[in-house]
Amino acid sequence: MKLLFDEMLKNLASWFRILGIDSAFSSGKSDSQLLHLAMKEGRTLVTRDFPLTIRCEKHGVRFVFIKSDLIEEQIAQVLRETGIKPVFPNFTRCASCNGELADAPKEGLAAGGKVPQNTLEHHERFWRCKTCGKIFWEGGHWKNITRIYEKALELAAG
């Protein structure tokens, strides 16, 4: 499953990348351009733009019309409506650019200066985006990510 998020849902796109789902984010594109991109790449369009959903129906493009402002509810809705069953944690997609992640040996990170020394001392596993070079690890924010994910799963289940 591949998703395309409109510019109102950048945060939600990042979440689905964290879940390992190919999630394109489009900023500054017209509704027609979004529709064309979704058709061309076989993506489900995730939007808060109701008139765009009507155009999706007309052109046979799958879509999810996001109703809630709460991130847990948004994640749950997309999971329910698409049938996506994420594996969590899934370190395969860059939350920033949607590129693929690869294991990054800890030893090679110290010289680059992209990871604080304190982080290198307290964490064992790191990932680097093959596209943008950003480095990821299970930092202090990971507990909050896990909490939100678990709440979204609970909501998606019923």
PyMOL commands that set and color helices and strands:
alter all, ss='L'
color gray80, all
select helices_A, chain A and resi 7-18+31-41+50-59+71-82+106-108+117-122+142-157
alter helices_A, ss='H'
color red, helices_A
select strands_A, chain A and resi 2-5+22-25+44-47+63-65+101-103+127-129+135-136
alter strands_A, ss='S'
color yellow, strands_A
deselect
rebuild
show_as cartoon
